Amino acid sequence: MSCLIKHFKMRKIDLCLSSEGTEVILATSSDEKHPPENMIDGNAETFWTTTGMFPQEFILCFHKHVRIERLVIQSYFVKTLRIEKSTSKEPVDFEPWIERELVHTEGQLQNEEVMARDGHAIYLRFIIMSAFDHFASVHRVSAEGMAVSNLS
């Protein structure tokens, strides 16, 4: 029985869901039909869209210290993506973490999966450095991992 309880406490969850307390605290563009909160609602049918000109960025706040093991970004027209992380209590002191060149997928979502190393964060900053078109969209950000500790 104790093994079952221990496993339950250590379960991996999608840390990027608004239902888990995650918030988009900054987005460099906003369209009222496609707000940034759509990226963390768990629904790949909804999305955030850029409004031209690059780079564009958004910052996610977990409101707790997390350890990310796997990150999945579902997007459209994103060419170069940089992800930075911070364990500061405020969204400052970001350090480079991941940079990827994505493949253009005509007519379907890009599904970029990253097995994360040293994935400790309170904040993640996603920077879309370039795109395959004038606009890009991010449909869903998912982070599999665990809460390490609450902020005090």
C-alpha positions in Angstrom: 0.0 0.0 0.0 2.8 2.5 0.8 4.3 1.9 -2.6 1.0 3.0 -4.2 0.9 6.1 -2.1 4.5 7.0 -2.8 3.9 6.5 -6.6 0.8 8.8 -6.4 2.7 11.6 -4.7 5.5 11.4 -7.3 3.2 11.3 -10.3 4.2 13.2 -13.3 1.7 15.8 -14.5 1.4 18.3 -17.3 2.8 21.4 -15.6 1.8 23.8 -18.3 -2.0 23.6 -17.8 -3.9 26.6 -16.4 -5.8 24.1 -14.3 -2.5 23.4 -12.6 -2.0 27.1 -11.7 0.3 28.0 -14.6 -0.2 31.5 -16.1 1.0 33.3 -19.2 2.4 36.5 -17.5 3.8 38.1 -20.7 3.1 37.8 -24.4 4.5 40.3 -27.0 1.4 40.2 -29.1 -2.3 39.6 -28.4 -5.3 39.0 -30.5 -8.6 39.0 -28.6 -9.8 36.0 -30.7 -6.6 34.1 -30.0 -5.3 35.1 -26.6 -2.0 33.7 -25.1 -4.0 31.7 -22.4 -5.1 29.4 -25.2 -1.6 27.8 -25.2 -2.1 26.4 -21.7 -5.8 25.4 -21.8 -5.0 21.8 -22.8 -6.8 22.1 -26.2 -4.7 22.0 -29.4 -7.7 23.5 -31.3 -7.2 26.8 -29.6 -4.0 28.9 -30.1 -2.1 32.1 -29.6 -1.0 33.9 -32.7 1.8 36.4 -33.3 1.0 39.7 -35.0 3.9 39.8 -37.4 7.5 40.9 -36.8 10.0 38.7 -35.0 11.2 37.9 -32.4 8.0 37.3 -30.5 7.9 35.8 -27.0 5.8 34.7 -24.1 6.6 33.8 -20.5 5.0 31.0 -18.4 4.9 31.2 -14.6 4.4 27.9 -12.7 4.0 29.7 -9.3 6.1 26.8 -7.9 9.6 25.3 -8.5 9.2 22.4 -11.0 11.4 19.8 -12.7 10.5 19.4 -16.3 11.5 16.1 -17.9 9.7 16.4 -21.3 8.5 19.4 -23.2 6.1 19.4 -26.2 5.3 22.4 -28.3 2.6 22.3 -30.8 2.8 25.1 -33.3 2.4 26.3 -36.8 5.0 28.2 -38.9 7.6 28.5 -36.1 11.1 28.3 -37.6 13.5 29.0 -34.8 12.5 28.6 -31.2 14.6 29.5 -28.1 13.5 28.5 -24.6 15.1 30.1 -21.5 14.4 29.2 -17.9 14.6 30.9 -14.5 14.4 29.7 -10.9 14.3 33.3 -9.5 11.2 34.4 -7.5 10.6 37.1 -10.2 10.8 36.6 -14.0 14.5 37.7 -14.2 17.9 36.1 -14.7 16.8 33.8 -17.5 19.4 31.4 -18.7 19.5 29.7 -22.2 18.1 26.2 -22.1 17.0 24.9 -25.5 17.2 26.2 -29.0 15.6 24.4 -31.9 15.2 24.8 -35.7 11.8 23.4 -36.4 10.7 21.7 -39.7 7.9 23.3 -41.7 4.9 20.9 -41.8 2.5 21.9 -44.5 -1.1 21.6 -43.4 -0.4 20.1 -40.0 0.8 21.2 -36.6 4.5 21.1 -35.8 4.9 18.7 -32.8 8.3 19.5 -31.3 9.2 17.2 -28.4 12.2 17.9 -26.2 13.6 15.5 -23.5 14.7 18.0 -21.0 18.0 18.1 -19.1 18.4 20.2 -16.0 14.7 21.2 -16.3 14.4 23.1 -13.0 12.3 26.2 -13.4 9.8 28.6 -12.0 9.5 30.6 -15.2 10.0 29.6 -18.9 10.5 32.2 -21.6 9.7 31.1 -25.2 11.2 33.2 -27.9 10.1 32.7 -31.5 13.2 34.0 -33.3 11.9 33.5 -36.8 9.0 31.9 -38.7 8.2 30.4 -42.1 5.5 33.1 -42.7 4.6 36.6 -41.4 2.6 35.0 -38.6 3.1 32.0 -36.4 0.8 30.3 -33.9 1.4 28.2 -30.7 -1.4 25.8 -30.0 -0.2 24.0 -27.0 2.7 23.9 -24.6 3.0 20.8 -22.5 5.6 20.0 -19.8 5.7 16.6 -18.2 7.3 16.7 -14.8 6.8 17.3 -11.1 6.5 20.1 -8.6 9.6 20.2 -6.5 8.5 22.8 -4.0 6.1 25.7 -3.4 7.3 29.2 -3.3 7.4 30.8 0.1 
